[in-house]
Amino acid sequence: MKKVAIVQSNYIPWKGYFDLINSVDEFVLYDDMQYTRRDWRNRNKIKTPQGSSWLTIPVEVKGKYFQKINETRISDPLWAKQHWQTIKQFYSKAPYFKQYSPLFEEAYLMMKEEYLSQVNFTLIQIISNILGIQTKLSWSSEFVLEEGQTEKLLGICKQAHADVYISGPAAKDYFNEDIAQNMGIKVEWMDYSGYNEYPQLFEPFEHGVSILDLIFNVGPNAQNFMKSFKK
């Protein structure tokens, strides 16, 4: 029984995103969708002594109201170096920073990608490898996309030979489960509640930050604070 999830790429996503990746056999990056401003596509949060703080990749948006995520270009070539300096500033004292920082430092300082999608893909791959996630990553552009929100998703599922489509709960607002039932595809919804807290450098505790926070603070024990790994 093959399980598939289809989600827009995010920048250094939170742990729930990687739980979704780890819950399926194939994870499709849905970057043929329209780029949305002030969203998770090009930004995420890290912990600082003053609370959570945004790390945002600067992208070209002026006059580009309908551009797709995979068409969105980065506007400042120095962003990666600046982001790494900020991450190092606030996580250098985390218990596992020294163990994992070389991987991220190389990725950030060698980052040459001009498009947001490629940056997100690179970092998602690195983080998945650290967590031991072996799910196949694909692009929506590799599939023939049908008309209609639900039909697009289920068309990808059919082409990927999926039996089960797993989605985040936000899609319940528009997803038509009757169409899935008629196509013989089972639908499951991720539950992002009930995560256990882990030691963070700065209080108060916050779940909704980049998974870098989890990796640098608990290292090899990260799986124990996620939901998709068998305990």
TAKATA-V332278 format. One record per residue. N is the residue number from 0. RES is the residue in one small letter. D_CENTER is the distance of its C-alpha to the mean C-alpha in whole Angstrom. Layout:
# TAKATA-V332278
N,RES,D_CENTER / N,RES,D_CENTER
This chain:
# TAKATA-V332278
0,m,24 / 1,k,21 / 2,k,18 / 3,v,15 / 4,a,12 / 5,i,11 / 6,v,8 / 7,q,8 / 8,s,5 / 9,n,4 / 10,y,6 / 11,i,6 / 12,p,4 / 13,w,7 / 14,k,8 / 15,g,8 / 16,y,5 / 17,f,7 / 18,d,10 / 19,l,9 / 20,i,8 / 21,n,12 / 22,s,13 / 23,v,14 / 24,d,16 / 25,e,14 / 26,f,10 / 27,v,11 / 28,l,9 / 29,y,11 / 30,d,12 / 31,d,16 / 32,m,15 / 33,q,17 / 34,y,15 / 35,t,15 / 36,r,16 / 37,r,15 / 38,d,12 / 39,w,8 / 40,r,8 / 41,n,10 / 42,r,11 / 43,n,10 / 44,k,12 / 45,i,14 / 46,k,18 / 47,t,21 / 48,p,25 / 49,q,25 / 50,g,22 / 51,s,18 / 52,s,18 / 53,w,15 / 54,l,14 / 55,t,14 / 56,i,14 / 57,p,18 / 58,v,18 / 59,e,21 / 60,v,21 / 61,k,25 / 62,g,26 / 63,k,23 / 64,y,23 / 65,f,22 / 66,q,20 / 67,k,17 / 68,i,13 / 69,n,15 / 70,e,18 / 71,t,17 / 72,r,18 / 73,i,18 / 74,s,21 / 75,d,22 / 76,p,22 / 77,l,22 / 78,w,19 / 79,a,17 / 80,k,21 / 81,q,21 / 82,h,17 / 83,w,18 / 84,q,21 / 85,t,20 / 86,i,18 / 87,k,21 / 88,q,23 / 89,f,21 / 90,y,20 / 91,s,23 / 92,k,25 / 93,a,22 / 94,p,24 / 95,y,21 / 96,f,21 / 97,k,23 / 98,q,22 / 99,y,19 / 100,s,19 / 101,p,21 / 102,l,18 / 103,f,16 / 104,e,19 / 105,e,20 / 106,a,16 / 107,y,17 / 108,l,21 / 109,m,21 / 110,m,18 / 111,k,20 / 112,e,17 / 113,e,19 / 114,y,16 / 115,l,13 / 116,s,11 / 117,q,12 / 118,v,11 / 119,n,8 / 120,f,9 / 121,t,11 / 122,l,9 / 123,i,6 / 124,q,10 / 125,i,12 / 126,i,10 / 127,s,10 / 128,n,14 / 129,i,14 / 130,l,13 / 131,g,15 / 132,i,13 / 133,q,15 / 134,t,13 / 135,k,14 / 136,l,11 / 137,s,13 / 138,w,13 / 139,s,15 / 140,s,18 / 141,e,19 / 142,f,20 / 143,v,23 / 144,l,22 / 145,e,24 / 146,e,25 / 147,g,24 / 148,q,20 / 149,t,21 / 150,e,23 / 151,k,20 / 152,l,18 / 153,l,21 / 154,g,22 / 155,i,19 / 156,c,19 / 157,k,23 / 158,q,23 / 159,a,20 / 160,h,23 / 161,a,21 / 162,d,23 / 163,v,20 / 164,y,17 / 165,i,15 / 166,s,13 / 167,g,12 / 168,p,15 / 169,a,15 / 170,a,16 / 171,k,19 / 172,d,21 / 173,y,21 / 174,f,20 / 175,n,24 / 176,e,24 / 177,d,28 / 178,i,27 / 179,a,25 / 180,q,28 / 181,n,30 / 182,m,28 / 183,g,28 / 184,i,24 / 185,k,23 / 186,v,20 / 187,e,19 / 188,w,17 / 189,m,14 / 190,d,16 / 191,y,14 / 192,s,17 / 193,g,19 / 194,y,17 / 195,n,20 / 196,e,20 / 197,y,20 / 198,p,22 / 199,q,21 / 200,l,23 / 201,f,23 / 202,e,24 / 203,p,24 / 204,f,21 / 205,e,17 / 206,h,15 / 207,g,12 / 208,v,11 / 209,s,9 / 210,i,9 / 211,l,12 / 212,d,14 / 213,l,14 / 214,i,15 / 215,f,17 / 216,n,19 / 217,v,19 / 218,g,19 / 219,p,20 / 220,n,20 / 221,a,16 / 222,q,16 / 223,n,19 / 224,f,17 / 225,m,14 / 226,k,16 / 227,s,15 / 228,f,17 / 229,k,21 / 230,k,23
